[in-house]
Amino acid sequence: MTEASSDAEIIDVRSLVPAQRHAKIFQLVDALEPGASFILVNDHDPKPLYYQLEAEYPNQYSWTYVERGPQVWRVEIGKHAKAA
């Protein structure tokens, strides 16, 4: 697995009902400063979120798997510095 940024905030959405997860994640994505990131913790592979993120914000965010299940997935989502 990949090393996560040591200063990235960890956001665990497993306690949220599925209908609330994307809204919460996009709220966090919208608040990211260029060069900043957070670690998303989920109970399934959030790959559909990656496609939605790329569709709405093409090439503005990085997506790095830190852990790939089978019970916990951790993905570091970062805003590219040039995406200001």
Secondary structure, DSSP 8 states (H G I E B T S, - for coil): -----TT-EEEE-TTS-HHHHHHHHHHHHHH--TT-EEEEEESS--HHHHHHHHHHSTTSEEEEEEEE-SS-EEEEEEE-GGG-
